[in-house]
Amino acid sequence: MSEFLELLAPPQALSLFLDRLPERSLTEWIMSCEALGCVTAEPIRATFPLPTFARSTVDGFAVRAPDTHGASESLPAYLRIVGEVPMGDTADFSLGVGDCAVIHTGGMIPLGATAVVMVEYTQEAHKEEVEILRAVSDGENVLQVGEDVQTGDVVIPAGIRLRSAEIGGLMAQGVTQVAVSRRPKVGIISSGDEVVEPGNLLRDGQVYDVNSYSLRALVIDSGGEPINYGILPDNADSFRQAAQKAKAECDIVVFTAGSSVSVRDLTAQTIDELGEPGVLVHGIRVRPGKPTILAVCDETAVIGLPGNPVSALVIARIFVVATIEKMLGLTQPRPKAVVAARLSLNLSSQTGREDWIGVKLVQVPNDDLYRAEPIFGKSNLIFTLAQADGLLRIPPAATGLPAGSLVTIELL
């Protein structure tokens, strides 16, 4: 197969690729307490209001707000203490004119009370009377019924990745099981006659398998389920057998092949024979990662990554992560973690090509912005990326960036 006939920009390549992927609707029910990082498969509605009762937001005294009007430190209001609101229960009394009750944060507002005075603004007069040193208005320091959510509200939409806050919200509604998108299975195939499994003795000319493990970590972090198909020798039969097995068992197949032209051709040929429509993109205007392959083979997403560890990981962050997110049905992705920084030195770039450069962020005294220091290294040196705090993108229209430029760094 002839390669690099037409290089596409990364956004164009990604759009073409994702548009050819079939819609996926694989749902499973799991315990809510185990759903962290999962994506909701259907909207979750409130079955009752929150709070279910009016409750205090502070420690203090439940009062009738009009009884405190005009109160100040120089002219306090005096109220009778008629009881204390028990936590986790209702009060067995109600407030009349001039009455108040001791209440704790989260306690149920007793009948007759309309507000709560913080304990800091009170002073004990004697055992059954308190001085109110500040006036409050109706509803002050009180959470009303349904102030958080009302019955029937969509509290968590479909297509949302569940964080700790959403897990807490599920529990607040008593939702112990939740429907989520099944994690897509991602087959990872590494190749290279020189690549060996970590833990084995290295001979001259050999290197340990880096890509399978860095990609596995990225897949897990993105919500997928990685399946490792081992290290293939650089021959057509091995590629074909592993590819067919991974395609039959996985939703996504990821090749990470050697950098030689012959191996790239072998990867592209193997992928193109897996099914229709086959290879959609072979070559992208990006550095690192020009020889990337994107294919759809009988509804299975297949991605061919460069063999160099830095290239493979940078490109996987763009294409593998986006593919996993689409298969999860993630319709409302959250903003990526980024920081603003000042570039420490001049960077050159080639017009029409998107460049990604690892940077280290350095705190600068008396400056609100970090200093972004590029980390230079060849794409087969994984620790050039491991030392980086984030990635700087140089857009295709730029010929470079001058020192001192305000840049946005995507955190790793």
HELIX and SHEET records of a PDB file:
HELIX    1   1 PRO A   10  ASP A   19  1                                  10    
HELIX    2   2 SER A   32  GLU A   34  5                                   3    
HELIX    3   3 ALA A   65  THR A   68  5                                   4    
HELIX    4   4 VAL A  119  TYR A  121  5                                   3    
HELIX    5   5 SER A  164  ALA A  172  1                                   9    
HELIX    6   6 ASN A  211  SER A  222  1                                  12    
HELIX    7   7 ALA A  236  GLU A  249  1                                  14    
HELIX    8   8 VAL A  261  ASP A  272  1                                  12    
HELIX    9   9 PRO A  309  LEU A  328  1                                  20    
HELIX   10  10 ILE A  382  ALA A  386  1                                   5    
SHEET    1   A 2 THR A  27  MET A  31  0                                        
SHEET    2   A 2 GLN A 177  SER A 181 -1                                        
SHEET    1   B 2 ILE A  44  ARG A  45  0                                        
SHEET    2   B 2 VAL A 154  ILE A 156 -1                                        
SHEET    1   C 2 ARG A  55  SER A  56  0                                        
SHEET    2   C 2 VAL A 142  LEU A 143 -1                                        
SHEET    1   D 6 ALA A 115  MET A 118  0                                        
SHEET    2   D 6 GLY A  60  VAL A  63 -1                                        
SHEET    3   D 6 ASP A  99  ILE A 103 -1                                        
SHEET    4   D 6 ALA A  77  GLU A  84  1                                        
SHEET    5   D 6 GLU A 129  ILE A 132 -1                                        
SHEET    6   D 6 THR A 122  HIS A 126 -1                                        
SHEET    1   E 6 GLU A 225  LEU A 232  0                                        
SHEET    2   E 6 LYS A 185  SER A 191  1                                        
SHEET    3   E 6 ILE A 252  THR A 256  1                                        
SHEET    4   E 6 THR A 300  LEU A 305  1                                        
SHEET    5   E 6 ILE A 293  CYS A 297 -1                                        
SHEET    6   E 6 PRO A 277  HIS A 282 -1                                        
SHEET    1   F 2 VAL A 195  VAL A 196  0                                        
SHEET    2   F 2 VAL A 207  TYR A 208  1                                        
SHEET    1   G 6 VAL A 286  ARG A 287  0                                        
SHEET    2   G 6 GLU A 354  GLN A 363  1                                        
SHEET    3   G 6 TYR A 370  PRO A 374 -1                                        
SHEET    4   G 6 VAL A 338  LEU A 343  1                                        
SHEET    5   G 6 LEU A 406  LEU A 411 -1                                        
SHEET    6   G 6 GLY A 390  ILE A 394 -1                                        
SHEET    1   H 2 LEU A 347  SER A 348  0                                        
SHEET    2   H 2 GLY A 400  LEU A 401 -1                                        
END                                                                             
